[in-house]
Amino acid sequence: MDRRSLLAGLLSAPAANAIPDYGNATRYHGRAEKERLMRCGPVTSRADGQIIENLDVDAPLGNGVSILHRQVTVRNCRICHAGGHGVNALNAPELVLQDLEIDNVGAPSSGVGPSTRCNNIYLYSCPNATITRVKASRGSSNIYAVNSEGIRMTLLELHDARGPFPRGQNVQLHRSPNSILEDFSAENGPTSWTEDNVSVFRSDRCLIRRGLVCYNNSPTGDGVMIEGSFDCVVEDVDAVQQGNGAFAAVPQGDAGSGGCTFLRCRTSQTYNAARDGRTAPSSNGLSIYVRVSPGAPRHTITACRYDALANPKNLIWDLRAVNHGWTFRREAFVPREPIRLAFDW
């Protein structure tokens, strides 16, 4: 499998019937009391510790909210952007993003986006950021973090990643070790232009847990891709409607890989043919793709399950990279419920 370089990325909601019905979604509410949002244009932080809140941001050009200071909080806002990032944070440690709805309204109705510079949230050098209760749709990436160690992301509802190549992630961690992504759903559909749904790129010791990754139409993308990273953990994540692979942990260029764990991960309803105008998966319907660097510890696959695979004979590549006693067995299951955030506007 030929992995593409992601360095180009440094330059920087599907239709209702696009996602399978998994039953009642898990709903989370934002503020308990309704507050009217104030309409405004693009906003830029002015001081350390500033609180930006209760805004309805319309940014037809440029970035919606720009953060250039430490310990800034952006909360209870709706952000529509078309020619830049929704939230663009540069050198902003300890940033807090909370109770936000962000949409790239500049995306076409279907298919690849016009620019890699239309992420819904773009963080560069923002260590120890917190992102919670955020709904994001149609971004180049919905969340893209670079050089931002120790990010904590929880309660995320992510939709319809648009790229273009090499973007397409609902979440990408790039050189952002020791980060956590938990309690999330990353849902694409026929209108999307995907790569990996969740990408951990050269980011050691990251934890991805309690999540749903749904739908992929990329010939080279995976549900959860750990690339050039060591000692990451993926647990209790369901990857459905994937083609090229549900889970992966592999070296990338001169960056090695080893010691990653996949615990209670599940995949189902995969495909192995051309989809949405894109070519067939390059892996022939592989489910788990693993390789280790020379001398590195093997990966661990424990209590993992699969069902309804397009190619049930192509389960794991390469078993030499997996610790003995691995478990990846067929078992019918109902996928995790997607996150549904309810805001008061």
N, C-alpha and C positions, 0 to 999 in steps of 0.2 A: 504494500500500500504506500503510495508516494504522497507524503504529507507536504503541503504547500507551506511556504514561508509566511509567517504572520507579521514580519517587520513592517510591511506596508501599512498596517493598521495604526502605527504610531502617528501617521499624518492626520491623523485626525486633528388592526385586530381582525384577525381573520373574521370572515362572515360568520353569522351565528351558527350556520349549519356546517362549518368547516371542521369542527372538533366533535369527536364522538360523544355521545351522551353517557356519562359515567354515573348518573344519578344525581342526588342533591350535592351541590358543591359545599365546601367548607367556607362559611361566611365569617368575615371579620369586619367589624365596624370601626370607623375612625372616631372623630370627636362625638361626644355624647350630646352636645348642644349645637344646634344649627347656627352657623354664622354666615352672613352674606360675604361673598368674596368681592374684593375691589378690583375692577378691571384696570389693567395697566399694560404698558409695553415692556420691553426687556429691562431687567433689573441687574445691578452689579453691587456686590457687597462693598461696604465703606469702612469697616473697622473689625478688629478681632472681637469675637464674642457676640456679634450682631445676630439678632433674630429677625428673619424674613418670614412673614406669615400672612395668611388670609388673603392671598392674591390670586387673581385670574389673569395669567400672563399670556399675552398674544404676541408672538415673535415671528412675523412673516420673513424677516431677514435676521441673520446672525443668531446668537445664542439667546435662549429664554432667560435663564438666571446664570450669572457669572459669579463665581466665588473665588476671591483672591486673598482671603484672610484666614486666620486660625480660629478654630472653635466656633464657626458660624453654624447656625441652625436654620434650616428651611423647612417649614411645616405648614400643613393645611393649605396647600396651593394646587391649582390646576394650571398646567403649563402646556400650551400648544405652540409648536415650533415648526418651521418649514425650511429654513436655510442654514441651520447650524445645529448645535446640540441643545437639548432641552435644559439640562443642568451641565454647566462647564466649570469644573473646579480645578484650579491649578495651584499647587503648593499650599494646600489648605488642610493642615492636620486637624484631626478630631472633628471633622465635619459631621453634622447630623442632618440626615434627610428623612423626613417623617410625614406620613399621611399626604402623599402626593399622587396626582394622576397626571401622567405625561404622555403626550401623543405627538408623533411626527406627522403632522397633517400635510406635509409636503410629499409624502410617499404617494406613488401612483395607486390606483385602485387595486392593482394586482401586480405581482412580480417585482423584479429587482429595483432597488432604490437608486436615486440619481447620484449619491455621494456616500463615501465612507465617513463623512464628517457630520452625520446627522444621528448621532447616538442620543438616546433619551437621557442617559446619565453618562458623562465622561469625567473620570477622575484621573488626574495626573499628579503624582507625588502628594497623595492625601492619606498618609498613614493613620490607622486607627479610626477610620470613618465608620459611621453607623448608618445603615439604610434599612428602614422598617416601614411596613405598611405602604408599599408603593405599587401602583399599577402603571405599567408602561407598555406602549404599543407602537409597532411599525418603525422602530428605530433601525438604523444601520446595525448597531447592536443596541439592545435595550439597556444593558448596563455594561460598561467597558472601563476597567480599572487598570492603570499602568503605574508601576513603581509605588504601590500603595499597600504596604504591609499591614496585616492585622485588621482587615476590613471585616465587619460583622453585618451580614445581610439576613433579614428574616421577614417572613410574611410578605412575599412578593407574588404579584399576579402579572405575568409577562406574556405578551402576545405578538405573533406575526413579525418575526425578525426579517429584515429586508436586504441586508448586504449593502453594496455589492461585494464580490469576492475581494479580500478574504474575510470580510465581515459576514454577519448572518447569525451571530450568537445571541441568544437571549441574555446570557451572562458570560463575560470573559474576564478572567483574572490573568494579567500579564505582568510577570515579575512582581507579584504581590503575595509573598509567602505568608503562612500562618493566618490565613483568612478563613471565614466560615460563611457558608451559604446553607440556610436551613428553612424548612417550612415554606416551600415555594412551589409554583407551577409555571412551567415554561412551555406554552402551547403555540404551535404554528399550524398552518393549514395550506390549502391549495393556493392562496394568495401570497404565501411567503416565498422568500428566496434564502434558503438556509445554508449554513455550513454546520458546525457543531452547535447543538442546542446549548450546552454548557461547556466552556473551554477553560481548563486550568493549564496555563502556558508558562513554563519555567517558574513555577511557584510552588515551592516545597511546603509540605506539612499543612496542606489545606484540607478542610472538612466539608463535604457535601452530604447533606442528610435530609431525610423526610421530604422528598420532592417527587414531582411528576414532570417528565419531559415527554412531550407529545408531538409527533409528526415531524418528518424530515424529508426533504426532496432533493438533497444534495448528493451527487455521486461520490463525494469524499467525506461527508460530514458524519459525526457520531452523536449519540445522545449525550453522553458525558465523556469528554476527551481530556485525559491527563497527559500532557505532552512536555517532555523534558523536565519532569518534576519527580521528587522523591518523597516517600512516606506520606502520601495523601490517603484519605479515607473517604469512600463513598458508601453510605449505608442507608438502607430503607428508601431507595430511589427506584421508581418504576419508569422504564423507557418503552413507550409504545409507538407503533407505526414508524419504526426506524428501518432504514434499508442497508446502509453501509456498515453499521455497527451500533449496538446499544451502549457499550462501555468500552473504554480503551485506556491503556497506560503504556506509553512508549517513549523512547528517547527522541530528541529533536536536535538535529545538527550536532554540535559539540556538547549539548546539554543531555546528561544521562537520565536514566529512569530506573527505579527499583523500590521495593518495599511498600508498594501501595496495596490497599485492602479494599475489596468489594464485599460488603456484608449485607445479606438479605436484599440484594438487588434483583429486580425482575424485569423481564422483557416479553412482549407479546405483540401479535398483529403486525409482524414485519412484512416488508415487500422486497422484491428482487427483480424489478423491471423499471423501464423508463416511467417517469412520473412528472406531471405538471410541466411538460415540455423540456425536462432535463433528462440526461442519459441515465441508464441503469446504474445501480451501485457498483463501485469498482471492486468491492470485496467479495462479490458473489453471495451476498446475503449473510455475511459473518455476524455473529452476535457479540463476542468479546475478543478484542484485539489487544494482546499484551506482548511486550518484549522488554528485556532488561539489558542494561549496559554490562560490559565485561566486569566481573567481580562484584556486581551489585547484588543485594538481596533480591530474591524472587518476590513476585506478587502473591497475594492471598485471595482466593475466591471461596467464600464460605456461605452456605445456606442460600445460594442464589437459585432462581427459578426461571423457567421459560414456558411459553405456551403459544400455539398458533404461529409458528415460524414459517417463513417462506422457504427457508433452507435449513431444516432441522439437522442436517448432516454437517453443517459448518458452524460449530458451536464456539470453539476457542482456538485462537492462533496467537501464541505458540505455547503448547503445554510445557515446553522446556523452561519457560519463564514463570511457571506457577509452582507454588509449594505443593508438596504431596498432600493428599487428603482433601483436595478441592471438591466442592459440591456445586453442581449446576445441573439441575434436574427438571424434567417436565412436570408441571403441575398447573392446573387451571387456577386462575385468580381474577379477582375484580381489581382493576387499577385504582390507585389512590385517587381520592377526590381532589379536583383542582381547587386552588384558592380562589375565593371571590371576595373582593374588598368592597364594602358599601360605604360610600362617602355621603356627606350631607348636602352637597350642592347639586 
